[in-house]
Amino acid sequence: MNESIPVARTTDHGFTKLMPDVDRKRAWLLTVDGAPQSYVDLDDPEYLEFEYARRLGHVLDTVAEAGRALDVLHLGGGALTLPRYVAATRPGSRQDVVEADRGLLELVVENLPLPAGAGIALHAADARAWLEAAPADSADVLVADVFGGSRVPAQLTSVEYAGQAARVLRGDGVYLANLADAAPFAFLRSQLANFAAVFEELALIAEPGVLRGRRFGNAVLLAANGPLDTAALARRTASDAFPARVEHGPALREFIGGARPVRDEDAVPSPEPPDGAFGIG
């Protein structure tokens, strides 16, 4: 691949573009219909550019002792940023990546090839259908980063979906999801209510300005049936280049308030972000 020429193609779910980063020699930004989706540095897969990706990375670093191989299921592929990160930080991990846009996967692996022996299997499939067919107790971590355009599809926002995630995870497994919302947080609260109905422990990571309702932004939801190391997460997220806060326990229950779980028949996609919310400048 020419290291200075963008690559663009209409794929199954939109107009997909890979653009080189002028500041990092073999780094690329993936956009779909103009919305930033992923950032990959082929020379440094442990480098995470986007704020939400850094927070997901902090969780992946703390779910088990450093370097321990994990079985990870990724719903949503993008440019495979997090699978590459896990392969680099936890060698020997077995990872399945489920991405509905086959053309996007093909574009990515053609131009940003995975390292040999990375242990990453790619599947062009619907995320909910794949999850429902996956074996029980088969994953240590489930990462959900699924956006149809700039919105999480409704089929991934119900309590039944949360139940399927719990079924596929092992007893000490951890679910984490990239979500986006703004005050008054009707969507985010409903998602927390869904997972509170299925899992014993919850946490939420977000930039303080988002939590205070000042702007639309990403929030990372964590759910588990065992204890979450929220103290380690809080240290990492607070000292990050993009500081964030970890909410859990009584403060998170207060945030959820009277929100109720949402069933499949009532589920809706995440809210449409305002213009420029995720612009690339």
BAFI-3210 file (N, C-alpha, C; in Angstrom, 3 decimals, decimal comma, padded with zeros to 6 digits):
// residues 281
n [1|2|3|4|5|6|7|8|9|10|11|12|13|14|15|16|17|18|19|20|21|22|23|24|25|26|27|28|29|30|31|32|33|34|35|36|37|38|39|40|41|42|43|44|45|46|47|48|49|50|51|52|53|54|55|56|57|58|59|60|61|62|63|64|65|66|67|68|69|70|71|72|73|74|75|76|77|78|79|80|81|82|83|84|85|86|87|88|89|90|91|92|93|94|95|96|97|98|99|100|101|102|103|104|105|106|107|108|109|110|111|112|113|114|115|116|117|118|119|120|121|122|123|124|125|126|127|128|129|130|131|132|133|134|135|136|137|138|139|140|141|142|143|144|145|146|147|148|149|150|151|152|153|154|155|156|157|158|159|160|161|162|163|164|165|166|167|168|169|170|171|172|173|174|175|176|177|178|179|180|181|182|183|184|185|186|187|188|189|190|191|192|193|194|195|196|197|198|199|200|201|202|203|204|205|206|207|208|209|210|211|212|213|214|215|216|217|218|219|220|221|222|223|224|225|226|227|228|229|230|231|232|233|234|235|236|237|238|239|240|241|242|243|244|245|246|247|248|249|250|251|252|253|254|255|256|257|258|259|260|261|262|263|264|265|266|267|268|269|270|271|272|273|274|275|276|277|278|279|280|281]
n.u [000,846|000,551|002,037|001,057|-001,294|-004,754|-007,289|-010,323|-013,648|-016,859|-018,567|-020,440|-022,090|-021,768|-019,822|-016,534|-013,406|-009,869|-007,413|-004,154|-002,156|-000,510|001,337|002,243|004,034|003,030|000,321|-003,238|-006,460|-009,761|-012,782|-016,358|-018,833|-017,949|-017,781|-015,581|-014,222|-012,197|-008,737|-005,519|-002,193|000,176|002,796|002,822|000,773|-000,175|-000,749|-003,334|-005,512|-008,092|-010,280|-012,290|-011,377|-009,004|-010,011|-011,414|-009,168|-007,874|-009,627|-009,346|-006,729|-006,958|-008,676|-007,620|-004,612|-001,564|-000,588|-001,746|-003,241|-006,368|-009,753|-011,489|-014,368|-015,304|-017,761|-018,417|-016,079|-014,497|-011,395|-010,020|-008,715|-008,770|-008,646|-006,034|-004,632|-005,087|-003,841|-001,213|-000,713|-001,530|-000,333|-001,074|-003,755|-007,089|-009,173|-012,306|-013,797|-016,641|-018,198|-020,540|-020,249|-018,972|-017,438|-016,038|-014,385|-012,812|-011,533|-010,003|-008,271|-006,889|-005,390|-004,417|-002,873|-003,195|-000,936|001,119|000,043|-001,586|-003,862|-006,468|-009,675|-011,833|-015,191|-017,790|-020,744|-023,998|-024,162|-025,908|-027,148|-024,904|-024,044|-026,206|-025,935|-023,520|-021,393|-022,253|-020,606|-018,094|-016,370|-013,933|-013,945|-016,189|-016,470|-018,294|-018,677|-020,386|-021,686|-024,178|-023,639|-023,605|-024,877|-025,846|-027,241|-030,735|-031,196|-029,182|-029,629|-031,282|-032,709|-032,831|-030,725|-028,622|-028,873|-028,073|-025,399|-024,462|-024,827|-022,928|-020,530|-017,983|-018,004|-016,395|-016,240|-016,114|-018,085|-017,905|-018,729|-018,894|-020,628|-022,827|-024,136|-026,155|-027,100|-030,580|-029,713|-031,348|-031,063|-028,543|-029,029|-031,042|-029,600|-027,811|-029,692|-030,635|-028,362|-027,951|-030,030|-029,181|-026,495|-024,258|-022,434|-021,664|-020,122|-019,224|-017,483|-016,520|-015,900|-015,696|-017,126|-019,022|-020,562|-021,597|-023,412|-022,685|-021,958|-022,473|-021,262|-018,932|-019,352|-018,125|-019,422|-019,326|-019,810|-020,202|-020,139|-018,518|-016,213|-015,265|-012,249|-012,357|-010,857|-008,240|-008,914|-009,903|-007,572|-006,026|-007,673|-007,966|-005,406|-004,888|-004,145|-006,482|-008,443|-010,773|-013,709|-014,622|-017,616|-019,482|-021,222|-023,180|-023,317|-023,610|-025,981|-027,674|-027,432|-028,663|-031,256|-034,744|-034,826|-035,815|-035,367|-035,194|-037,171|-036,923|-039,009|-039,437|-037,069|-034,712|-032,487|-029,306|-029,058|-029,020|-025,984|-025,188|-024,465|-021,066|-020,233|-018,482|-016,506|-013,687|-012,086]
n.v [-001,197|002,190|004,579|007,146|007,667|007,969|005,416|004,468|003,185|002,013|000,158|-002,554|-001,239|001,501|004,435|003,883|004,825|004,915|006,782|008,146|009,047|012,007|012,460|010,095|007,409|004,868|004,894|004,911|006,284|005,215|005,899|005,892|006,828|009,386|009,519|009,108|005,922|004,090|003,912|003,044|002,129|000,621|000,057|000,262|-001,293|-001,047|001,561|003,738|005,892|007,174|008,509|006,851|004,334|004,170|003,994|001,572|000,015|000,364|-001,066|-003,645|-004,101|-004,481|-006,564|-009,031|-010,633|-009,064|-009,738|-012,262|-014,682|-014,397|-015,359|-013,659|-012,034|-009,940|-007,721|-005,992|-004,629|-002,686|-001,164|-003,079|-002,347|-002,831|-005,706|-006,001|-004,697|-006,348|-008,693|-007,835|-007,112|-009,262|-011,907|-014,917|-014,953|-015,883|-014,713|-013,675|-011,838|-010,120|-008,698|-006,882|-005,737|-006,987|-006,044|-003,934|-005,298|-006,698|-004,590|-003,535|-005,705|-006,096|-003,744|-003,026|-005,242|-008,029|-009,072|-011,977|-015,024|-013,884|-014,785|-014,021|-014,340|-013,619|-012,722|-012,251|-011,228|-010,866|-009,205|-009,739|-012,139|-013,805|-013,796|-015,060|-017,595|-018,414|-020,480|-021,240|-019,882|-019,285|-017,149|-014,925|-012,200|-009,846|-007,566|-004,881|-002,866|-001,605|000,105|001,288|003,242|006,079|005,193|002,929|-000,155|-001,058|-003,753|-004,419|-003,231|-004,141|-005,853|-008,570|-008,959|-008,304|-010,472|-012,568|-011,878|-012,316|-015,080|-016,081|-015,283|-016,391|-017,377|-015,545|-013,597|-010,511|-007,891|-005,288|-002,158|000,292|003,184|005,974|009,139|011,875|014,358|014,232|011,584|009,324|007,054|005,935|005,425|003,505|001,430|000,775|-000,077|-002,379|-004,081|-004,164|-005,753|-008,244|-008,713|-008,730|-006,738|-003,388|-000,747|002,530|004,424|007,636|010,870|013,670|016,009|015,036|013,391|015,350|016,452|018,335|017,962|015,925|012,607|009,790|006,848|004,244|001,183|-001,228|-004,588|-007,307|-010,483|-010,922|-009,247|-005,998|-004,328|-001,495|000,459|000,288|000,851|003,454|004,822|004,549|005,757|008,341|009,336|009,404|010,780|011,852|012,550|010,634|009,592|007,065|005,616|003,884|001,544|003,098|005,703|005,177|003,755|005,789|007,410|005,789|005,842|005,866|004,349|001,717|-001,726|-002,451|-004,112|-006,332|-005,686|-003,015|-001,752|000,719|002,432|003,903|007,454|009,887|011,437|014,922|017,284|017,351|016,203|014,036|014,844|014,965|017,039]
n.w [000,000|-000,854|001,161|001,421|000,167|000,243|000,569|-000,827|-000,834|-001,730|000,513|002,028|003,896|003,609|002,578|002,630|003,939|004,055|005,528|005,519|008,361|008,780|010,740|011,859|010,719|009,668|010,214|010,254|009,571|009,758|008,182|007,937|005,820|006,355|009,129|011,829|012,544|013,318|014,349|013,452|014,148|012,433|013,095|015,816|017,551|020,116|020,482|021,072|019,688|019,775|022,295|023,473|022,719|024,118|026,692|026,594|026,204|028,687|030,317|029,215|029,947|032,668|033,276|033,767|035,005|033,932|030,607|030,447|028,380|026,672|025,834|023,527|022,382|019,841|018,982|016,206|014,065|012,593|011,924|013,241|015,565|018,435|018,581|017,520|019,528|021,771|020,840|020,841|023,519|024,994|024,194|022,405|022,861|021,922|019,481|018,244|015,712|014,851|012,205|010,430|007,925|005,232|003,082|004,242|006,064|004,192|002,849|004,948|005,734|003,387|003,116|005,629|006,910|009,191|011,787|011,312|012,715|014,671|015,901|015,404|014,322|011,665|010,998|008,823|009,642|011,200|014,293|016,516|015,725|015,540|018,207|019,480|018,492|019,453|021,537|024,962|027,854|026,658|026,312|027,677|027,642|026,282|023,794|022,753|020,081|018,150|015,512|013,443|010,954|012,744|014,984|017,596|016,760|017,185|017,840|019,502|021,907|023,901|026,802|026,393|024,617|026,374|028,079|026,390|026,054|028,654|028,817|027,014|028,105|030,391|033,886|035,302|033,458|031,501|030,267|027,917|026,496|023,942|024,033|023,229|024,147|025,387|027,843|028,585|029,075|028,497|026,846|027,658|030,379|030,129|028,990|031,032|032,900|031,594|031,742|034,467|035,194|034,575|035,170|038,023|038,729|037,805|035,925|034,798|032,445|031,668|030,223|032,392|031,601|029,832|031,536|033,162|031,543|029,668|027,030|024,079|023,992|024,231|026,244|028,242|029,020|031,573|032,589|034,829|036,564|038,640|040,895|039,815|039,054|040,001|041,247|040,162|037,527|037,817|038,534|036,197|034,220|035,208|035,024|032,374|029,087|028,195|030,527|032,481|034,296|036,620|037,305|039,752|041,906|044,532|043,370|040,666|040,658|041,434|039,203|037,253|038,206|037,833|035,531|033,352|032,301|028,769|026,467|023,598|021,765|022,232|021,876|020,792|018,483|019,484|020,251|017,576|016,862|017,403|014,741|013,907|016,264|016,326|014,628|012,345|011,915]
ca.u [000,000|001,278|001,857|000,574|-002,484|-005,974|-007,989|-011,753|-014,466|-018,215|-018,701|-021,822|-022,883|-021,457|-018,614|-015,456|-012,164|-008,665|-006,580|-002,908|-001,878|000,740|002,263|002,745|004,404|002,186|-000,932|-004,359|-007,791|-010,872|-014,064|-017,487|-019,726|-017,369|-017,676|-014,412|-014,556|-011,042|-007,395|-004,553|-000,785|000,689|004,079|002,623|-000,626|-000,592|-001,111|-004,765|-005,688|-009,395|-010,505|-013,060|-010,528|-008,063|-010,738|-011,582|-007,844|-007,637|-010,395|-008,703|-005,495|-007,207|-009,615|-006,850|-003,210|-000,906|-000,009|-002,488|-004,029|-007,805|-010,667|-012,209|-015,314|-015,535|-018,886|-017,975|-014,670|-013,766|-010,052|-009,461|-007,809|-008,688|-008,048|-004,576|-004,126|-005,073|-002,813|000,105|-000,543|-001,846|-000,023|-001,698|-005,209|-007,919|-010,146|-013,261|-014,302|-017,872|-018,442|-021,603|-019,849|-017,910|-016,570|-015,146|-013,349|-011,905|-010,717|-009,046|-007,212|-006,073|-004,523|-003,822|-002,881|-002,952|000,336|001,053|-000,132|-002,207|-004,938|-007,697|-010,550|-012,784|-016,469|-018,750|-022,019|-024,779|-023,660|-026,901|-027,302|-023,692|-024,049|-027,213|-025,470|-022,224|-021,492|-022,282|-019,366|-017,000|-015,536|-013,503|-014,303|-017,016|-016,344|-019,305|-018,407|-021,167|-022,423|-024,703|-023,386|-023,153|-025,820|-025,887|-028,509|-031,706|-031,133|-028,120|-029,909|-032,362|-032,320|-032,597|-029,334|-027,752|-028,921|-027,234|-024,003|-024,155|-024,776|-021,694|-019,374|-017,694|-018,433|-015,611|-016,080|-016,431|-018,683|-017,652|-019,372|-018,763|-021,934|-022,770|-025,394|-026,055|-028,173|-030,764|-029,168|-032,394|-030,520|-027,485|-029,654|-031,748|-028,595|-027,357|-030,778|-030,611|-027,268|-028,159|-031,004|-028,570|-025,177|-024,188|-021,584|-021,641|-019,339|-019,337|-016,321|-016,814|-015,267|-016,580|-018,017|-020,153|-021,406|-022,289|-024,401|-022,226|-021,832|-022,659|-019,965|-018,866|-019,244|-017,833|-020,183|-018,731|-020,698|-019,564|-020,740|-017,510|-015,780|-014,501|-011,181|-012,658|-009,780|-007,194|-009,460|-009,970|-006,213|-005,608|-008,462|-007,722|-004,066|-004,788|-004,060|-007,869|-008,932|-012,163|-014,145|-015,266|-018,773|-019,936|-021,847|-024,334|-023,363|-024,133|-027,407|-028,361|-027,454|-029,682|-032,541|-035,913|-034,783|-036,200|-034,860|-035,929|-037,306|-036,684|-040,073|-039,411|-035,691|-034,457|-031,052|-028,765|-029,437|-028,205|-025,106|-025,326|-023,465|-019,745|-019,909|-017,315|-015,798|-012,260|-011,348]
ca.v [000,000|003,460|005,081|008,516|007,805|007,410|004,350|004,642|002,180|001,809|-001,196|-002,990|-000,359|002,919|004,825|003,623|005,481|004,815|007,963|008,104|010,100|012,664|012,547|008,776|006,896|003,774|004,988|005,135|006,574|004,631|006,570|005,345|007,962|010,578|009,418|008,327|004,625|003,410|004,427|001,951|002,341|-000,716|-000,122|000,308|-001,654|-000,673|002,975|003,940|007,322|007,683|008,478|005,671|003,160|004,157|003,511|000,134|-000,563|000,322|-002,194|-004,880|-004,266|-004,754|-007,670|-010,207|-010,273|-008,595|-010,714|-013,516|-014,845|-014,410|-015,595|-012,388|-011,893|-008,538|-007,416|-004,770|-004,820|-001,500|-001,459|-004,125|-001,686|-003,511|-007,040|-005,848|-004,315|-007,545|-009,601|-007,310|-007,039|-010,572|-012,896|-016,217|-014,827|-016,314|-013,653|-013,703|-010,511|-010,211|-007,414|-007,085|-005,202|-007,831|-005,214|-003,187|-006,237|-006,976|-003,388|-003,408|-006,718|-005,862|-002,582|-002,994|-006,681|-008,467|-009,786|-013,437|-015,709|-012,996|-015,482|-013,249|-014,895|-012,610|-013,293|-011,293|-011,737|-009,995|-009,355|-010,392|-013,529|-014,532|-013,947|-016,044|-018,921|-018,701|-021,417|-020,681|-019,918|-019,440|-015,950|-014,213|-010,787|-009,515|-006,137|-004,440|-001,543|-001,764|001,290|001,369|004,665|006,656|004,795|001,514|-000,708|-001,383|-005,167|-004,560|-002,311|-004,699|-006,710|-009,910|-008,935|-008,378|-011,855|-013,382|-011,568|-013,016|-016,518|-016,403|-015,029|-017,299|-016,854|-014,372|-012,784|-009,081|-007,270|-003,859|-001,607|001,696|003,785|007,429|009,771|013,205|014,632|013,650|010,219|008,289|005,833|005,369|004,878|002,265|000,383|000,366|-000,852|-003,695|-004,925|-004,362|-006,830|-009,513|-008,838|-008,284|-005,548|-002,442|000,476|003,395|005,302|008,738|012,166|014,376|016,942|014,271|012,991|016,542|016,887|019,495|017,674|014,558|011,929|008,345|006,285|002,814|000,415|-002,502|-005,446|-008,574|-011,161|-010,908|-007,887|-005,204|-003,577|-000,090|001,323|000,315|001,565|004,883|005,376|004,626|006,721|009,691|009,793|009,330|012,065|012,323|012,031|010,211|009,214|005,754|005,625|002,539|001,512|003,970|006,826|004,693|003,464|007,086|007,847|004,995|006,364|005,026|003,717|000,315|-002,490|-002,300|-005,396|-006,291|-005,028|-001,576|-001,255|001,734|002,700|005,019|008,728|010,455|012,487|016,219|017,572|017,714|015,585|013,173|015,320|014,666|018,292]
ca.w [000,000|-000,854|002,510|001,465|-000,667|000,829|-000,135|-000,586|-001,511|-001,216|001,050|002,215|004,757|003,474|001,866|003,580|003,517|004,883|005,287|006,285|009,334|008,366|011,875|012,239|009,404|009,165|010,946|009,348|010,100|009,004|008,314|007,177|005,557|006,961|010,588|012,246|013,121|013,914|014,071|013,620|013,852|012,143|013,769|017,261|017,794|021,469|020,479|020,890|019,437|020,188|023,741|023,893|022,538|025,241|027,875|026,409|026,447|030,138|030,852|028,764|030,719|034,087|033,500|034,200|035,223|032,715|029,705|030,375|027,165|026,899|024,721|023,400|021,275|019,478|018,114|015,540|013,736|012,170|011,419|014,115|016,509|019,728|018,416|017,379|020,844|022,617|020,323|021,230|024,972|025,576|023,148|022,576|022,998|020,796|019,298|017,146|015,389|014,069|011,538|009,446|006,621|004,671|002,255|005,132|006,515|003,078|002,637|006,052|005,728|002,188|003,235|006,971|007,234|010,556|011,952|011,213|013,996|015,653|016,606|015,210|013,284|011,211|010,578|008,274|010,144|012,074|015,657|017,397|015,293|015,927|019,660|019,862|018,078|020,080|022,670|026,311|028,645|025,694|026,202|028,890|027,449|025,125|023,497|021,796|019,500|016,923|015,104|012,088|010,781|014,012|016,026|017,976|016,277|018,224|018,239|020,503|023,013|024,712|027,918|025,839|024,128|027,557|028,546|025,507|026,396|029,910|028,528|026,283|028,966|031,497|035,177|035,678|032,253|031,554|029,087|027,797|025,305|023,618|023,797|023,111|024,532|025,988|028,800|029,933|029,148|028,485|026,244|028,494|031,591|029,777|028,789|032,361|033,502|030,955|032,239|035,902|035,354|034,178|035,785|039,418|038,887|036,691|036,036|033,630|032,292|030,747|030,493|033,328|030,917|029,292|032,653|033,685|030,567|028,899|025,605|023,607|023,969|024,453|027,583|028,208|030,008|031,999|033,359|035,212|037,702|039,685|041,200|038,849|039,717|039,695|041,757|039,136|036,371|038,137|038,462|034,794|033,447|035,707|034,629|030,922|028,384|028,142|031,801|032,589|035,630|036,730|038,209|040,131|043,217|044,772|042,430|039,391|040,868|041,421|037,801|036,561|038,657|037,602|034,198|033,351|031,162|027,513|025,790|022,151|021,007|022,504|021,752|019,764|018,343|020,257|019,624|016,506|017,401|016,747|013,725|014,404|017,561|016,158|013,446|012,319|011,767]
c.u [000,876|000,999|001,349|-000,725|-003,686|-006,561|-009,463|-012,533|-015,866|-018,332|-020,173|-022,683|-022,503|-020,217|-017,453|-014,143|-011,065|-007,759|-005,316|-002,800|-000,528|001,773|002,858|002,863|003,450|000,880|-002,042|-005,646|-008,831|-012,122|-015,112|-018,518|-019,268|-017,203|-016,455|-014,824|-013,388|-009,764|-006,422|-003,157|-000,167|002,019|003,937|001,164|-001,104|-000,950|-002,589|-005,021|-006,992|-009,584|-011,220|-012,222|-009,517|-008,753|-011,032|-010,258|-007,517|-008,394|-009,727|-007,404|-005,758|-008,145|-008,922|-005,408|-002,531|-000,340|-000,761|-003,335|-005,509|-008,540|-011,584|-013,122|-015,572|-016,761|-018,637|-016,483|-013,916|-012,433|-009,296|-008,463|-007,654|-008,221|-006,526|-003,941|-004,030|-003,988|-001,424|000,332|-000,791|-001,613|-000,640|-003,198|-005,897|-009,055|-011,016|-013,796|-015,496|-018,195|-019,449|-021,182|-018,660|-016,931|-015,590|-014,023|-012,326|-010,988|-009,625|-007,931|-006,340|-005,005|-003,820|-003,754|-002,589|-001,596|000,128|000,912|-000,806|-003,341|-006,278|-008,477|-011,629|-014,034|-017,369|-020,142|-022,713|-024,404|-024,642|-027,060|-026,092|-023,698|-025,026|-026,788|-024,168|-022,404|-021,547|-020,905|-018,126|-016,057|-015,166|-013,936|-015,164|-016,957|-017,377|-018,991|-019,066|-021,950|-022,880|-024,671|-022,850|-024,064|-025,703|-027,229|-029,418|-031,589|-030,042|-028,361|-030,988|-031,823|-032,115|-031,188|-028,359|-027,722|-028,077|-025,747|-023,590|-024,011|-023,440|-020,455|-019,223|-018,053|-017,694|-015,412|-016,549|-016,980|-018,281|-018,169|-019,071|-020,147|-021,769|-024,134|-025,098|-027,197|-029,496|-030,432|-030,231|-031,845|-029,501|-028,064|-030,383|-030,759|-028,047|-028,426|-030,842|-029,576|-027,349|-029,147|-030,382|-027,252|-025,189|-023,437|-021,613|-020,670|-019,498|-018,127|-016,675|-016,058|-016,219|-017,558|-019,219|-021,103|-022,164|-023,304|-023,984|-022,132|-022,168|-021,299|-020,082|-018,827|-019,009|-018,560|-019,449|-019,765|-019,992|-020,353|-019,746|-017,063|-014,991|-013,455|-011,343|-011,566|-008,656|-007,670|-009,492|-008,595|-005,785|-006,365|-008,219|-006,379|-003,856|-004,637|-005,434|-008,559|-010,420|-012,437|-014,803|-016,392|-019,185|-020,633|-023,012|-024,443|-023,944|-025,612|-028,230|-028,478|-028,536|-031,078|-033,665|-035,934|-035,075|-035,560|-035,798|-035,964|-037,146|-037,736|-040,105|-038,038|-035,561|-032,947|-030,609|-029,071|-028,475|-027,298|-025,347|-024,224|-022,150|-019,345|-018,648|-016,547|-014,311|-011,428|-010,821]
c.v [001,239|004,176|006,517|008,727|007,191|006,320|004,491|003,624|002,200|000,362|-001,464|-001,963|001,105|003,163|004,810|004,185|005,225|005,980|007,898|009,286|010,719|012,658|011,202|007,954|005,838|003,708|005,444|005,393|005,963|005,465|005,825|006,459|009,214|010,524|008,585|007,040|004,006|004,143|003,297|002,448|000,953|-000,988|-000,203|-000,010|-001,348|000,811|003,112|005,444|007,855|007,534|007,202|004,406|003,050|003,615|002,031|-000,586|-000,657|-000,849|-003,510|-005,141|-004,753|-005,937|-008,949|-009,769|-009,972|-009,757|-012,018|-013,574|-014,989|-014,846|-014,382|-012,443|-010,412|-008,461|-006,038|-004,855|-003,543|-001,883|-002,436|-003,562|-002,478|-004,959|-006,989|-005,532|-005,544|-008,520|-009,155|-007,379|-008,368|-011,658|-014,250|-016,164|-015,333|-015,305|-013,902|-012,292|-010,669|-008,821|-007,636|-006,679|-005,998|-006,996|-004,399|-004,082|-006,493|-005,790|-003,275|-004,440|-006,619|-004,812|-002,443|-004,424|-006,955|-009,163|-011,291|-014,040|-014,892|-013,675|-014,783|-013,843|-013,875|-013,278|-012,170|-011,799|-010,664|-010,266|-010,092|-011,857|-014,362|-014,810|-015,035|-017,468|-019,332|-019,652|-020,678|-020,804|-020,046|-018,250|-015,412|-012,753|-010,675|-008,007|-005,777|-003,012|-001,528|-000,489|001,113|002,829|005,198|006,265|003,296|000,946|-001,166|-002,827|-005,426|-003,654|-002,836|-005,561|-008,151|-010,019|-009,050|-009,795|-012,786|-013,129|-012,308|-014,516|-016,910|-016,195|-016,123|-016,614|-015,608|-013,428|-011,355|-008,625|-005,804|-003,358|-000,133|002,220|005,294|008,017|011,175|013,361|014,782|012,153|009,125|006,977|005,172|004,753|003,569|001,128|-000,123|-000,467|-002,261|-004,601|-005,129|-005,490|-008,204|-009,772|-008,267|-006,966|-004,703|-001,319|001,245|004,322|006,384|009,983|012,979|015,332|016,268|013,902|014,166|017,102|018,052|019,235|016,207|013,866|010,450|008,019|004,786|002,146|-000,888|-003,273|-006,766|-009,200|-011,353|-009,476|-007,252|-004,397|-002,094|000,856|001,425|001,064|003,067|005,528|005,561|005,711|008,155|010,239|009,765|010,721|012,699|011,821|011,702|009,783|007,839|005,863|004,182|002,647|002,483|005,132|006,390|004,331|004,747|007,613|007,098|005,468|005,380|004,345|002,235|-000,418|-002,360|-003,648|-005,215|-005,474|-003,519|-000,945|-000,268|001,907|003,804|006,330|009,157|011,522|013,808|016,423|017,978|017,051|014,725|013,569|015,055|015,897|018,547]
c.w [000,000|000,455|002,563|000,701|000,032|-000,060|000,200|-001,409|-000,898|-000,776|001,363|002,952|004,650|002,647|002,854|003,043|004,545|004,525|006,127|007,239|008,983|009,485|012,294|010,969|008,852|009,957|010,008|010,122|009,179|009,263|007,483|007,060|006,298|008,464|010,962|012,951|013,876|013,529|014,385|013,281|013,668|012,842|015,286|017,592|019,205|021,566|020,163|020,809|020,023|021,691|024,170|023,758|023,672|026,495|027,780|026,652|027,925|030,773|030,471|029,527|032,138|034,331|033,957|034,388|033,884|031,911|029,585|029,107|027,512|025,636|024,642|022,178|021,059|018,574|017,517|015,307|013,441|011,556|012,317|015,116|017,798|019,606|018,259|018,737|021,759|022,153|020,752|022,737|025,672|024,525|023,456|022,764|021,735|020,660|018,076|016,957|014,450|013,525|010,416|008,039|006,072|003,849|003,078|005,625|005,415|002,810|003,696|005,938|004,477|002,442|004,588|007,490|008,700|010,645|011,826|012,606|015,067|016,423|016,499|014,043|012,950|010,655|010,069|008,621|010,969|013,532|016,557|017,023|015,700|017,431|020,082|019,503|018,761|021,270|024,005|026,958|027,756|025,616|027,578|028,844|026,203|024,950|022,434|021,358|018,126|016,658|013,671|011,702|012,095|015,173|016,322|017,520|017,421|018,707|019,275|021,709|023,954|025,849|027,443|025,270|025,303|028,110|027,693|025,792|027,666|029,684|027,906|027,148|030,027|032,823|035,619|034,489|032,434|030,209|029,070|026,463|025,178|023,253|023,678|023,416|025,046|026,983|028,042|030,041|029,189|027,919|027,164|029,765|031,285|029,569|030,115|033,062|032,913|031,606|033,750|036,162|035,148|034,899|037,206|039,583|037,625|036,985|034,729|033,610|031,278|031,175|031,375|032,654|030,309|030,418|033,258|032,697|029,709|027,407|025,341|023,590|024,261|025,939|027,430|029,364|030,300|032,790|033,632|036,353|038,841|039,919|040,060|039,602|039,395|040,204|040,735|037,900|036,617|038,060|037,006|034,041|033,910|035,234|033,123|030,334|028,223|029,410|031,773|034,016|035,564|037,753|038,498|041,469|043,344|043,769|041,088|039,530|040,865|039,991|037,021|036,949|038,423|036,251|034,322|032,185|029,953|026,811|024,284|021,410|021,195|022,279|020,600|019,622|019,298|019,538|018,532|017,098|016,700|015,715|014,373|015,691|017,462|014,910|013,514|012,003|010,396]
res [m|n|e|s|i|p|v|a|r|t|t|d|h|g|f|t|k|l|m|p|d|v|d|r|k|r|a|w|l|l|t|v|d|g|a|p|q|s|y|v|d|l|d|d|p|e|y|l|e|f|e|y|a|r|r|l|g|h|v|l|d|t|v|a|e|a|g|r|a|l|d|v|l|h|l|g|g|g|a|l|t|l|p|r|y|v|a|a|t|r|p|g|s|r|q|d|v|v|e|a|d|r|g|l|l|e|l|v|v|e|n|l|p|l|p|a|g|a|g|i|a|l|h|a|a|d|a|r|a|w|l|e|a|a|p|a|d|s|a|d|v|l|v|a|d|v|f|g|g|s|r|v|p|a|q|l|t|s|v|e|y|a|g|q|a|a|r|v|l|r|g|d|g|v|y|l|a|n|l|a|d|a|a|p|f|a|f|l|r|s|q|l|a|n|f|a|a|v|f|e|e|l|a|l|i|a|e|p|g|v|l|r|g|r|r|f|g|n|a|v|l|l|a|a|n|g|p|l|d|t|a|a|l|a|r|r|t|a|s|d|a|f|p|a|r|v|e|h|g|p|a|l|r|e|f|i|g|g|a|r|p|v|r|d|e|d|a|v|p|s|p|e|p|p|d|g|a|f|g|i|g]
***
